[in-house]
């Protein structure tokens, strides 16, 4: 048999006897080997008469028994410590697995909640509330002879689908004194039942915007513009000029 084959067999035997054992089994193997070695040494010494059956400290058998008991005690303590570490490791692994499962459950619950909310908001998100505020800009390379009026427009748009919305209300800011109304579809709209691409527009025009800088006018108007409506499923919603949708059912 080749030397490499012998090493391979020896390595396999070593793995079987030692490497594949748990920590507790390894400690018990060490203690067992120590006890066996002690007993063999005592037996050999007695057989060869290299040690008397009795000494001034007592019989050899008593010393062997005491040594065996001591080694067993040490082995038991070591085994308990190894077992405790093993239990702690298993407990830590169990806790990590439990935390992982709980996190997965929470993620799944959050995903289901998000899907349910998405389905609930489907018809409501199809409604748009557009706000614009500013002066008409000249085409590139041209300029206006006179200053263009400042125009504010708010338009509530319903989808081009066979969906009926009810209990519609459309609120806009008060018209400034120096502004005039160009269009107000709210006066003729049927807010009790709205469907199929209805557009409800409110538009005003003036020379000077009185409430803030013209650059901030759109945000000012959007903060004071909102619509409420009930979707076909009976859910009531509020949509503001910034495009934020909130549940107004409760």
Secondary structure, 3 states (H helix, E strand, C coil): CCHHHHHHHHHHHHHHHHHCCCHHHHHHHHHHHHHHHHHHHHHHHHHCCCCCCEECCEEHHHHHHHHHHHHHHHHHHHHHHHHHHHHHHHHHHHHHHHHHHHHHHHHHHHHHHHHHHHHHHHHHHCCEEEEEEEECCCCCCCCCCCCCCEEEEEEEECCCCCCEEEEEEEECCCCCCCEEEEEEHHHCCCCCEEECCCEEEEEEEECCCCCCCHHHHHHHHHCCCEEEEECCCCCEEEEECCCCEEECCC
